[in-house]
């Protein structure tokens, strides 16, 4: 778990530094910085979608994931929690960006092969090399996002710890399910959601990002199902 702990600590440290720096950044800069981060998110998302090569699984994951998210009202429940936290972390007497910061940072730092494969390597082989590499990247990323999006980025360290820690602890169990194709499709689906997140930052499209989150995990089910159906044919 040392790799997971180091990654989590880097996000906490980088996020804290960025959050403190936010206090000295002129308020007039916030909008242009947010849109710049949104553009970067769209670019990262587009790059990640290229990892997937099965459009049908992508569509099924997004559709069924959205249905699950809407059914459980994930976005509504999370916004209620975010509002309670925002009351404690008002930015310059106004509303903070807790929800945006938490969702943006959690997605950017959990979606992708580096997070999944790094955690698998740590759990199966005791090799934390990839997670240590990710630690440096996440520390810098958390600093940049927190400087604009605030304290929600710091809270995303909880998501990273739970996500990566669960894979490390259950590596022997989940490794057979997390094949190369599954990881690629999870990255593809997650990256598409990152694009949606970028659109929210750039164009204020108000897409319900949290309701799409279950879609990230559905390739674990759909990829083997797809292969089984092809085998029957």
FIKOLZA-1660 file (N, C-alpha, C; in steps of 0.1 Angstrom, whole numbers, plus 5000, padded with zeros to 4 digits):
% residues 233
   i   px   py   pz ch aa at
   1 5008 4988 5000  A  X  N
   1 5000 5000 5000  A  X CA
   1 5008 5013 5000  A  X  C
   2 5022 5011 5000  A  X  N
   2 5030 5023 5001  A  X CA
   2 5028 5032 4989  A  X  C
   3 5026 5026 4977  A  X  N
   3 5024 5034 4965  A  X CA
   3 5011 5042 4966  A  X  C
   4 5001 5036 4971  A  X  N
   4 4988 5043 4973  A  X CA
   4 4989 5054 4983  A  X  C
   5 4996 5051 4994  A  X  N
   5 4997 5061 5004  A  X CA
   5 5005 5073 4999  A  X  C
   6 5016 5071 4991  A  X  N
   6 5024 5082 4986  A  X CA
   6 5016 5090 4976  A  X  C
   7 5008 5083 4968  A  X  N
   7 4999 5091 4958  A  X CA
   7 4989 5099 4966  A  X  C
   8 4983 5093 4976  A  X  N
   8 4973 5101 4984  A  X CA
   8 4979 5113 4991  A  X  C
   9 4991 5111 4996  A  X  N
   9 4998 5122 5003  A  X CA
   9 5002 5133 4994  A  X  C
  10 5006 5129 4981  A  X  N
  10 5010 5139 4972  A  X CA
  10 4998 5148 4968  A  X  C
  11 4986 5142 4967  A  X  N
  11 4974 5149 4963  A  X CA
  11 4970 5159 4975  A  X  C
  12 4971 5153 4987  A  X  N
  12 4969 5162 4999  A  X CA
  12 4978 5174 5000  A  X  C
  13 4991 5171 4997  A  X  N
  13 5001 5182 4998  A  X CA
  13 4999 5192 4987  A  X  C
  14 4999 5186 4974  A  X  N
  14 4997 5195 4963  A  X CA
  14 4984 5203 4963  A  X  C
  15 4973 5196 4967  A  X  N
  15 4960 5203 4968  A  X CA
  15 4960 5214 4979  A  X  C
  16 4967 5211 4990  A  X  N
  16 4968 5221 5001  A  X CA
  16 4976 5234 4996  A  X  C
  17 4987 5231 4989  A  X  N
  17 4995 5242 4984  A  X CA
  17 4987 5250 4974  A  X  C
  18 4980 5243 4965  A  X  N
  18 4972 5250 4955  A  X CA
  18 4961 5258 4961  A  X  C
  19 4954 5252 4971  A  X  N
  19 4943 5259 4978  A  X CA
  19 4948 5272 4985  A  X  C
  20 4960 5271 4991  A  X  N
  20 4965 5283 4998  A  X CA
  20 4969 5294 4987  A  X  C
  21 4974 5289 4976  A  X  N
  21 4978 5298 4965  A  X CA
  21 4965 5305 4959  A  X  C
  22 4954 5298 4960  A  X  N
  22 4941 5303 4955  A  X CA
  22 4938 5316 4961  A  X  C
  23 4942 5318 4974  A  X  N
  23 4938 5330 4981  A  X CA
  23 4945 5342 4976  A  X  C
  24 4957 5340 4969  A  X  N
  24 4964 5352 4964  A  X CA
  24 4962 5354 4949  A  X  C
  25 4954 5345 4942  A  X  N
  25 4951 5346 4928  A  X CA
  25 4940 5356 4926  A  X  C
  26 4941 5367 4918  A  X  N
  26 4930 5376 4916  A  X CA
  26 4918 5369 4912  A  X  C
  27 4906 5374 4917  A  X  N
  27 4894 5368 4914  A  X CA
  27 4890 5369 4899  A  X  C
  28 4896 5379 4893  A  X  N
  28 4893 5381 4878  A  X CA
  28 4899 5371 4870  A  X  C
  29 4909 5363 4875  A  X  N
  29 4916 5353 4867  A  X CA
  29 4908 5340 4867  A  X  C
  30 4899 5338 4877  A  X  N
  30 4893 5325 4879  A  X CA
  30 4886 5319 4866  A  X  C
  31 4879 5328 4859  A  X  N
  31 4871 5323 4848  A  X CA
  31 4881 5318 4837  A  X  C
  32 4891 5326 4834  A  X  N
  32 4900 5322 4823  A  X CA
  32 4908 5309 4827  A  X  C
  33 4912 5308 4840  A  X  N
  33 4919 5296 4844  A  X CA
  33 4910 5284 4843  A  X  C
  34 4898 5285 4848  A  X  N
  34 4888 5274 4847  A  X CA
  34 4886 5269 4833  A  X  C
  35 4885 5279 4824  A  X  N
  35 4883 5275 4810  A  X CA
  35 4896 5268 4804  A  X  C
  36 4907 5273 4808  A  X  N
  36 4920 5267 4804  A  X CA
  36 4921 5253 4809  A  X  C
  37 4917 5250 4822  A  X  N
  37 4917 5237 4827  A  X CA
  37 4907 5228 4819  A  X  C
  38 4895 5234 4816  A  X  N
  38 4885 5227 4808  A  X CA
  38 4891 5222 4795  A  X  C
  39 4898 5231 4788  A  X  N
  39 4904 5228 4775  A  X CA
  39 4914 5217 4776  A  X  C
  40 4922 5217 4787  A  X  N
  40 4932 5206 4789  A  X CA
  40 4925 5193 4792  A  X  C
  41 4913 5194 4799  A  X  N
  41 4906 5182 4802  A  X CA
  41 4900 5176 4790  A  X  C
  42 4895 5184 4781  A  X  N
  42 4890 5179 4768  A  X CA
  42 4901 5172 4760  A  X  C
  43 4913 5178 4760  A  X  N
  43 4924 5172 4753  A  X CA
  43 4928 5159 4759  A  X  C
  44 4929 5158 4772  A  X  N
  44 4932 5146 4779  A  X CA
  44 4922 5135 4776  A  X  C
  45 4909 5139 4776  A  X  N
  45 4898 5130 4774  A  X CA
  45 4898 5124 4760  A  X  C
  46 4901 5133 4750  A  X  N
  46 4901 5128 4736  A  X CA
  46 4913 5118 4735  A  X  C
  47 4924 5121 4741  A  X  N
  47 4936 5112 4740  A  X CA
  47 4932 5098 4746  A  X  C
  48 4925 5099 4757  A  X  N
  48 4922 5086 4764  A  X CA
  48 4912 5078 4757  A  X  C
  49 4902 5084 4750  A  X  N
  49 4892 5077 4743  A  X CA
  49 4898 5068 4732  A  X  C
  50 4910 5072 4727  A  X  N
  50 4917 5064 4716  A  X CA
  50 4922 5050 4721  A  X  C
  51 4922 5048 4734  A  X  N
  51 4926 5035 4740  A  X CA
  51 4915 5025 4737  A  X  C
  52 4903 5029 4735  A  X  N
  52 4892 5019 4733  A  X CA
  52 4890 5017 4718  A  X  C
  53 4886 5004 4715  A  X  N
  53 4884 5001 4701  A  X CA
  53 4870 4994 4698  A  X  C
  54 4861 4995 4708  A  X  N
  54 4848 4989 4707  A  X CA
  54 4837 4999 4709  A  X  C
  55 4832 5005 4699  A  X  N
  55 4822 5015 4700  A  X CA
  55 4809 5010 4707  A  X  C
  56 4805 4997 4704  A  X  N
  56 4793 4992 4710  A  X CA
  56 4794 4991 4725  A  X  C
  57 4805 4986 4730  A  X  N
  57 4807 4986 4745  A  X CA
  57 4807 5000 4751  A  X  C
  58 4813 5009 4744  A  X  N
  58 4813 5023 4748  A  X CA
  58 4799 5028 4750  A  X  C
  59 4791 5026 4739  A  X  N
  59 4777 5031 4739  A  X CA
  59 4769 5024 4750  A  X  C
  60 4770 5011 4751  A  X  N
  60 4763 5004 4762  A  X CA
  60 4767 5008 4776  A  X  C
  61 4780 5011 4778  A  X  N
  61 4784 5015 4791  A  X CA
  61 4779 5029 4795  A  X  C
  62 4779 5038 4785  A  X  N
  62 4774 5051 4788  A  X CA
  62 4759 5051 4790  A  X  C
  63 4752 5044 4782  A  X  N
  63 4737 5044 4783  A  X CA
  63 4733 5037 4796  A  X  C
  64 4738 5025 4799  A  X  N
  64 4734 5018 4811  A  X CA
  64 4739 5025 4823  A  X  C
  65 4751 5031 4822  A  X  N
  65 4757 5038 4834  A  X CA
  65 4749 5050 4837  A  X  C
  66 4744 5057 4827  A  X  N
  66 4736 5069 4829  A  X CA
  66 4723 5065 4836  A  X  C
  67 4717 5054 4831  A  X  N
  67 4705 5049 4837  A  X CA
  67 4706 5045 4852  A  X  C
  68 4718 5039 4855  A  X  N
  68 4720 5035 4869  A  X CA
  68 4722 5048 4877  A  X  C
  69 4730 5057 4872  A  X  N
  69 4733 5070 4879  A  X CA
  69 4720 5078 4882  A  X  C
  70 4712 5079 4871  A  X  N
  70 4699 5086 4873  A  X CA
  70 4690 5079 4882  A  X  C
  71 4689 5066 4881  A  X  N
  71 4681 5058 4890  A  X CA
  71 4684 5060 4905  A  X  C
  72 4697 5060 4908  A  X  N
  72 4701 5062 4922  A  X CA
  72 4703 5077 4925  A  X  C
  73 4700 5085 4916  A  X  N
  73 4702 5100 4918  A  X CA
  73 4715 5104 4924  A  X  C
  74 4726 5098 4918  A  X  N
  74 4739 5100 4923  A  X CA
  74 4743 5115 4923  A  X  C
  75 4740 5122 4912  A  X  N
  75 4743 5136 4911  A  X CA
  75 4736 5144 4921  A  X  C
  76 4723 5142 4923  A  X  N
  76 4715 5149 4933  A  X CA
  76 4720 5147 4947  A  X  C
  77 4723 5134 4950  A  X  N
  77 4728 5131 4964  A  X CA
  77 4742 5138 4966  A  X  C
  78 4750 5137 4956  A  X  N
  78 4764 5143 4958  A  X CA
  78 4763 5158 4959  A  X  C
  79 4754 5165 4951  A  X  N
  79 4753 5179 4952  A  X CA
  79 4748 5184 4966  A  X  C
  80 4739 5175 4972  A  X  N
  80 4735 5178 4986  A  X CA
  80 4747 5178 4995  A  X  C
  81 4755 5168 4994  A  X  N
  81 4767 5168 5002  A  X CA
  81 4777 5179 4999  A  X  C
  82 4778 5183 4986  A  X  N
  82 4787 5194 4982  A  X CA
  82 4782 5207 4988  A  X  C
  83 4769 5209 4988  A  X  N
  83 4764 5222 4993  A  X CA
  83 4767 5223 5008  A  X  C
  84 4766 5212 5016  A  X  N
  84 4770 5213 5030  A  X CA
  84 4784 5216 5032  A  X  C
  85 4793 5211 5024  A  X  N
  85 4807 5214 5025  A  X CA
  85 4810 5228 5021  A  X  C
  86 4803 5232 5010  A  X  N
  86 4806 5246 5005  A  X CA
  86 4802 5257 5015  A  X  C
  87 4793 5254 5024  A  X  N
  87 4790 5264 5034  A  X CA
  87 4802 5266 5043  A  X  C
  88 4810 5256 5045  A  X  N
  88 4822 5257 5053  A  X CA
  88 4834 5263 5046  A  X  C
  89 4834 5262 5033  A  X  N
  89 4846 5266 5025  A  X CA
  89 4842 5276 5015  A  X  C
  90 4834 5287 5019  A  X  N
  90 4831 5297 5010  A  X CA
  90 4843 5304 5005  A  X  C
  91 4843 5307 4992  A  X  N
  91 4855 5314 4986  A  X CA
  91 4852 5329 4984  A  X  C
  92 4859 5337 4992  A  X  N
  92 4857 5352 4992  A  X CA
  92 4843 5355 4994  A  X  C
  93 4837 5348 5004  A  X  N
  93 4823 5351 5007  A  X CA
  93 4813 5346 4998  A  X  C
  94 4817 5339 4987  A  X  N
  94 4807 5334 4977  A  X CA
  94 4808 5319 4977  A  X  C
  95 4802 5313 4967  A  X  N
  95 4801 5299 4965  A  X CA
  95 4814 5293 4960  A  X  C
  96 4818 5282 4966  A  X  N
  96 4831 5276 4962  A  X CA
  96 4828 5266 4951  A  X  C
  97 4839 5261 4946  A  X  N
  97 4838 5251 4935  A  X CA
  97 4840 5237 4940  A  X  C
  98 4835 5234 4951  A  X  N
  98 4838 5221 4957  A  X CA
  98 4835 5209 4948  A  X  C
  99 4822 5209 4943  A  X  N
  99 4818 5198 4935  A  X CA
  99 4826 5196 4922  A  X  C
 100 4829 5208 4915  A  X  N
 100 4837 5207 4903  A  X CA
 100 4851 5202 4907  A  X  C
 101 4857 5207 4918  A  X  N
 101 4871 5203 4921  A  X CA
 101 4871 5189 4925  A  X  C
 102 4862 5184 4932  A  X  N
 102 4862 5170 4937  A  X CA
 102 4860 5161 4925  A  X  C
 103 4850 5163 4916  A  X  N
 103 4848 5155 4905  A  X CA
 103 4859 5155 4895  A  X  C
 104 4864 5167 4892  A  X  N
 104 4874 5169 4882  A  X CA
 104 4887 5162 4886  A  X  C
 105 4891 5164 4898  A  X  N
 105 4904 5158 4903  A  X CA
 105 4902 5143 4905  A  X  C
 106 4891 5138 4910  A  X  N
 106 4889 5124 4911  A  X CA
 106 4889 5117 4898  A  X  C
 107 4883 5122 4888  A  X  N
 107 4883 5116 4875  A  X CA
 107 4897 5116 4869  A  X  C
 108 4904 5127 4869  A  X  N
 108 4917 5129 4863  A  X CA
 108 4927 5119 4869  A  X  C
 109 4925 5116 4882  A  X  N
 109 4935 5109 4889  A  X CA
 109 4932 5094 4891  A  X  C
 110 4919 5090 4888  A  X  N
 110 4915 5076 4889  A  X CA
 110 4914 5069 4876  A  X  C
 111 4910 5077 4866  A  X  N
 111 4907 5071 4852  A  X CA
 111 4920 5069 4845  A  X  C
 112 4922 5058 4840  A  X  N
 112 4934 5056 4832  A  X CA
 112 4942 5043 4836  A  X  C
 113 4950 5038 4826  A  X  N
 113 4957 5026 4828  A  X CA
 113 4968 5027 4839  A  X  C
 114 4973 5039 4841  A  X  N
 114 4984 5041 4851  A  X CA
 114 4979 5038 4865  A  X  C
 115 4967 5043 4868  A  X  N
 115 4961 5040 4881  A  X CA
 115 4957 5026 4883  A  X  C
 116 4951 5019 4873  A  X  N
 116 4947 5006 4874  A  X CA
 116 4958 4996 4874  A  X  C
 117 4967 4997 4864  A  X  N
 117 4978 4988 4862  A  X CA
 117 4988 4990 4873  A  X  C
 118 4990 5002 4877  A  X  N
 118 4999 5005 4888  A  X CA
 118 4995 4999 4901  A  X  C
 119 4982 4999 4904  A  X  N
 119 4976 4993 4916  A  X CA
 119 4977 4978 4915  A  X  C
 120 4974 4972 4903  A  X  N
 120 4975 4958 4901  A  X CA
 120 4990 4953 4904  A  X  C
 121 4999 4960 4898  A  X  N
 121 5013 4957 4900  A  X CA
 121 5017 4957 4915  A  X  C
 122 5012 4967 4922  A  X  N
 122 5016 4968 4936  A  X CA
 122 5010 4957 4944  A  X  C
 123 4997 4953 4940  A  X  N
 123 4991 4942 4948  A  X CA
 123 4996 4928 4944  A  X  C
 124 4999 4926 4932  A  X  N
 124 5003 4913 4927  A  X CA
 124 5018 4910 4928  A  X  C
 125 5026 4921 4926  A  X  N
 125 5041 4919 4925  A  X CA
 125 5048 4927 4936  A  X  C
 126 5041 4936 4943  A  X  N
 126 5048 4944 4952  A  X CA
 126 5056 4955 4945  A  X  C
 127 5053 4958 4933  A  X  N
 127 5060 4967 4924  A  X CA
 127 5052 4980 4924  A  X  C
 128 5058 4991 4931  A  X  N
 128 5051 5004 4932  A  X CA
 128 5056 5014 4922  A  X  C
 129 5064 5010 4912  A  X  N
 129 5071 5019 4903  A  X CA
 129 5061 5028 4896  A  X  C
 130 5050 5022 4891  A  X  N
 130 5040 5030 4883  A  X CA
 130 5033 5040 4893  A  X  C
 131 5030 5035 4905  A  X  N
 131 5023 5044 4914  A  X CA
 131 5032 5055 4919  A  X  C
 132 5045 5053 4920  A  X  N
 132 5054 5064 4924  A  X CA
 132 5055 5074 4913  A  X  C
 133 5055 5069 4901  A  X  N
 133 5055 5078 4889  A  X CA
 133 5042 5087 4889  A  X  C
 134 5031 5080 4892  A  X  N
 134 5018 5087 4893  A  X CA
 134 5018 5097 4904  A  X  C
 135 5025 5094 4915  A  X  N
 135 5025 5103 4927  A  X CA
 135 5030 5116 4923  A  X  C
 136 5041 5117 4915  A  X  N
 136 5047 5130 4911  A  X CA
 136 5037 5137 4902  A  X  C
 137 5031 5130 4893  A  X  N
 137 5021 5136 4884  A  X CA
 137 5009 5142 4891  A  X  C
 138 5004 5134 4900  A  X  N
 138 4992 5138 4908  A  X CA
 138 4995 5150 4917  A  X  C
 139 5007 5150 4923  A  X  N
 139 5010 5161 4932  A  X CA
 139 5010 5174 4924  A  X  C
 140 5015 5175 4912  A  X  N
 140 5015 5187 4904  A  X CA
 140 5001 5190 4899  A  X  C
 141 4994 5179 4895  A  X  N
 141 4981 5181 4890  A  X CA
 141 4971 5187 4901  A  X  C
 142 4972 5181 4913  A  X  N
 142 4964 5186 4924  A  X CA
 142 4967 5200 4927  A  X  C
 143 4979 5204 4926  A  X  N
 143 4983 5218 4929  A  X CA
 143 4976 5228 4919  A  X  C
 144 4977 5224 4906  A  X  N
 144 4971 5232 4896  A  X CA
 144 4956 5233 4897  A  X  C
 145 4949 5222 4899  A  X  N
 145 4935 5222 4900  A  X CA
 145 4930 5229 4913  A  X  C
 146 4937 5227 4924  A  X  N
 146 4932 5233 4936  A  X CA
 146 4934 5248 4936  A  X  C
 147 4944 5253 4929  A  X  N
 147 4946 5267 4928  A  X CA
 147 4934 5274 4921  A  X  C
 148 4927 5267 4913  A  X  N
 148 4915 5273 4907  A  X CA
 148 4902 5268 4912  A  X  C
 149 4901 5254 4915  A  X  N
 149 4889 5248 4919  A  X CA
 149 4887 5246 4934  A  X  C
 150 4898 5249 4942  A  X  N
 150 4896 5249 4956  A  X CA
 150 4897 5236 4964  A  X  C
 151 4890 5236 4975  A  X  N
 151 4892 5225 4985  A  X CA
 151 4887 5211 4980  A  X  C
 152 4878 5211 4971  A  X  N
 152 4873 5198 4966  A  X CA
 152 4884 5189 4961  A  X  C
 153 4894 5195 4955  A  X  N
 153 4906 5188 4950  A  X CA
 153 4912 5180 4961  A  X  C
 154 4913 5186 4973  A  X  N
 154 4920 5179 4984  A  X CA
 154 4911 5167 4988  A  X  C
 155 4898 5168 4988  A  X  N
 155 4889 5157 4992  A  X CA
 155 4890 5146 4982  A  X  C
 156 4894 5149 4970  A  X  N
 156 4896 5138 4960  A  X CA
 156 4906 5128 4964  A  X  C
 157 4915 5131 4973  A  X  N
 157 4925 5122 4978  A  X CA
 157 4918 5109 4984  A  X  C
 158 4906 5112 4990  A  X  N
 158 4899 5100 4995  A  X CA
 158 4894 5091 4984  A  X  C
 159 4890 5096 4973  A  X  N
 159 4886 5088 4962  A  X CA
 159 4897 5080 4957  A  X  C
 160 4909 5086 4955  A  X  N
 160 4921 5079 4950  A  X CA
 160 4925 5068 4960  A  X  C
 161 4925 5071 4972  A  X  N
 161 4929 5061 4982  A  X CA
 161 4920 5049 4982  A  X  C
 162 4907 5052 4982  A  X  N
 162 4898 5040 4982  A  X CA
 162 4899 5032 4969  A  X  C
 163 4899 5039 4957  A  X  N
 163 4899 5033 4944  A  X CA
 163 4912 5024 4943  A  X  C
 164 4924 5031 4944  A  X  N
 164 4936 5024 4943  A  X CA
 164 4938 5013 4954  A  X  C
 165 4935 5017 4966  A  X  N
 165 4937 5008 4977  A  X CA
 165 4928 4995 4975  A  X  C
 166 4916 4997 4970  A  X  N
 166 4908 4985 4968  A  X CA
 166 4914 4976 4958  A  X  C
 167 4919 4981 4947  A  X  N
 167 4925 4973 4937  A  X CA
 167 4938 4966 4942  A  X  C
 168 4946 4973 4950  A  X  N
 168 4958 4967 4956  A  X CA
 168 4954 4955 4965  A  X  C
 169 4944 4957 4974  A  X  N
 169 4940 4947 4984  A  X CA
 169 4933 4935 4977  A  X  C
 170 4926 4938 4966  A  X  N
 170 4918 4927 4960  A  X CA
 170 4925 4923 4946  A  X  C
 171 4938 4926 4945  A  X  N
 171 4944 4924 4932  A  X CA
 171 4943 4910 4927  A  X  C
 172 4945 4900 4936  A  X  N
 172 4944 4886 4932  A  X CA
 172 4930 4882 4927  A  X  C
 173 4920 4889 4932  A  X  N
 173 4906 4886 4929  A  X CA
 173 4902 4893 4916  A  X  C
 174 4906 4906 4915  A  X  N
 174 4901 4914 4903  A  X CA
 174 4910 4913 4891  A  X  C
 175 4922 4908 4893  A  X  N
 175 4932 4908 4882  A  X CA
 175 4926 4900 4869  A  X  C
 176 4920 4888 4871  A  X  N
 176 4915 4881 4860  A  X CA
 176 4904 4889 4852  A  X  C
 177 4897 4897 4859  A  X  N
 177 4886 4905 4853  A  X CA
 177 4892 4917 4846  A  X  C
 178 4903 4923 4851  A  X  N
 178 4908 4935 4845  A  X CA
 178 4919 4932 4834  A  X  C
 179 4914 4926 4823  A  X  N
 179 4922 4923 4812  A  X CA
 179 4926 4935 4805  A  X  C
 180 4935 4934 4795  A  X  N
 180 4940 4946 4788  A  X CA
 180 4928 4953 4781  A  X  C
 181 4919 4945 4775  A  X  N
 181 4908 4950 4768  A  X CA
 181 4898 4958 4777  A  X  C
 182 4896 4952 4789  A  X  N
 182 4887 4958 4799  A  X CA
 182 4893 4971 4804  A  X  C
 183 4906 4972 4807  A  X  N
 183 4913 4984 4811  A  X CA
 183 4912 4995 4801  A  X  C
 184 4914 4991 4788  A  X  N
 184 4914 5000 4777  A  X CA
 184 4900 5006 4776  A  X  C
 185 4889 4998 4777  A  X  N
 185 4876 5003 4776  A  X CA
 185 4872 5011 4788  A  X  C
 186 4876 5008 4800  A  X  N
 186 4874 5016 4812  A  X CA
 186 4880 5030 4810  A  X  C
 187 4892 5030 4805  A  X  N
 187 4899 5043 4802  A  X CA
 187 4891 5051 4791  A  X  C
 188 4887 5044 4781  A  X  N
 188 4879 5050 4770  A  X CA
 188 4866 5057 4776  A  X  C
 189 4859 5049 4783  A  X  N
 189 4846 5054 4789  A  X CA
 189 4849 5066 4799  A  X  C
 190 4859 5064 4807  A  X  N
 190 4862 5074 4817  A  X CA
 190 4867 5087 4810  A  X  C
 191 4874 5085 4799  A  X  N
 191 4879 5097 4792  A  X CA
 191 4868 5104 4785  A  X  C
 192 4858 5097 4780  A  X  N
 192 4846 5104 4774  A  X CA
 192 4839 5113 4785  A  X  C
 193 4839 5108 4797  A  X  N
 193 4833 5115 4808  A  X CA
 193 4841 5127 4811  A  X  C
 194 4855 5126 4810  A  X  N
 194 4864 5137 4812  A  X CA
 194 4861 5148 4802  A  X  C
 195 4858 5144 4789  A  X  N
 195 4855 5154 4779  A  X CA
 195 4842 5161 4783  A  X  C
 196 4832 5154 4788  A  X  N
 196 4820 5160 4793  A  X CA
 196 4823 5170 4804  A  X  C
 197 4832 5166 4813  A  X  N
 197 4836 5175 4824  A  X CA
 197 4842 5187 4819  A  X  C
 198 4851 5186 4809  A  X  N
 198 4857 5197 4803  A  X CA
 198 4847 5207 4796  A  X  C
 199 4837 5201 4790  A  X  N
 199 4826 5210 4784  A  X CA
 199 4819 5218 4795  A  X  C
 200 4817 5211 4806  A  X  N
 200 4811 5218 4818  A  X CA
 200 4819 5230 4822  A  X  C
 201 4832 5228 4822  A  X  N
 201 4841 5239 4826  A  X CA
 201 4842 5250 4816  A  X  C
 202 4842 5246 4803  A  X  N
 202 4844 5256 4792  A  X CA
 202 4831 5263 4789  A  X  C
 203 4821 5255 4787  A  X  N
 203 4808 5260 4781  A  X CA
 203 4797 5260 4791  A  X  C
 204 4799 5256 4804  A  X  N
 204 4789 5255 4814  A  X CA
 204 4777 5248 4809  A  X  C
 205 4779 5235 4803  A  X  N
 205 4769 5227 4797  A  X CA
 205 4760 5220 4808  A  X  C
 206 4764 5220 4820  A  X  N
 206 4757 5214 4831  A  X CA
 206 4753 5199 4829  A  X  C
 207 4762 5192 4823  A  X  N
 207 4760 5177 4822  A  X CA
 207 4762 5171 4835  A  X  C
 208 4753 5161 4838  A  X  N
 208 4753 5155 4851  A  X CA
 208 4764 5144 4852  A  X  C
 209 4776 5149 4855  A  X  N
 209 4788 5140 4854  A  X CA
 209 4787 5128 4863  A  X  C
 210 4783 5131 4876  A  X  N
 210 4783 5120 4886  A  X CA
 210 4773 5109 4881  A  X  C
 211 4763 5112 4874  A  X  N
 211 4753 5102 4870  A  X CA
 211 4759 5092 4859  A  X  C
 212 4770 5097 4853  A  X  N
 212 4777 5088 4843  A  X CA
 212 4788 5080 4849  A  X  C
 213 4791 5082 4862  A  X  N
 213 4802 5075 4868  A  X CA
 213 4801 5060 4868  A  X  C
 214 4789 5054 4870  A  X  N
 214 4788 5039 4870  A  X CA
 214 4793 5033 4856  A  X  C
 215 4792 5041 4846  A  X  N
 215 4796 5036 4833  A  X CA
 215 4811 5032 4832  A  X  C
 216 4819 5038 4840  A  X  N
 216 4834 5035 4840  A  X CA
 216 4836 5020 4843  A  X  C
 217 4828 5014 4852  A  X  N
 217 4830 5001 4856  A  X CA
 217 4823 4990 4848  A  X  C
 218 4814 4994 4840  A  X  N
 218 4806 4985 4832  A  X CA
 218 4813 4977 4822  A  X  C
 219 4825 4982 4816  A  X  N
 219 4832 4973 4807  A  X CA
 219 4837 4960 4814  A  X  C
 220 4838 4960 4827  A  X  N
 220 4842 4947 4834  A  X CA
 220 4831 4937 4831  A  X  C
 221 4819 4941 4830  A  X  N
 221 4808 4931 4826  A  X CA
 221 4806 4930 4811  A  X  C
 222 4806 4941 4804  A  X  N
 222 4803 4940 4790  A  X CA
 222 4813 4934 4781  A  X  C
 223 4826 4936 4784  A  X  N
 223 4837 4930 4776  A  X CA
 223 4836 4915 4775  A  X  C
 224 4836 4908 4786  A  X  N
 224 4835 4893 4785  A  X CA
 224 4821 4889 4779  A  X  C
 225 4811 4897 4782  A  X  N
 225 4798 4893 4776  A  X CA
 225 4798 4894 4761  A  X  C
 226 4805 4905 4756  A  X  N
 226 4806 4907 4742  A  X CA
 226 4814 4895 4736  A  X  C
 227 4825 4892 4742  A  X  N
 227 4834 4881 4737  A  X CA
 227 4826 4867 4737  A  X  C
 228 4818 4865 4747  A  X  N
 228 4810 4853 4748  A  X CA
 228 4799 4852 4737  A  X  C
 229 4793 4864 4734  A  X  N
 229 4783 4864 4723  A  X CA
 229 4790 4862 4710  A  X  C
 230 4802 4868 4708  A  X  N
 230 4809 4865 4695  A  X CA
 230 4813 4851 4694  A  X  C
 231 4816 4844 4705  A  X  N
 231 4820 4830 4705  A  X CA
 231 4808 4821 4700  A  X  C
 232 4796 4825 4704  A  X  N
 232 4784 4818 4700  A  X CA
 232 4781 4819 4686  A  X  C
 233 4785 4830 4680  A  X  N
 233 4783 4833 4666  A  X CA
 233 4793 4827 4657  A  X  C
% end
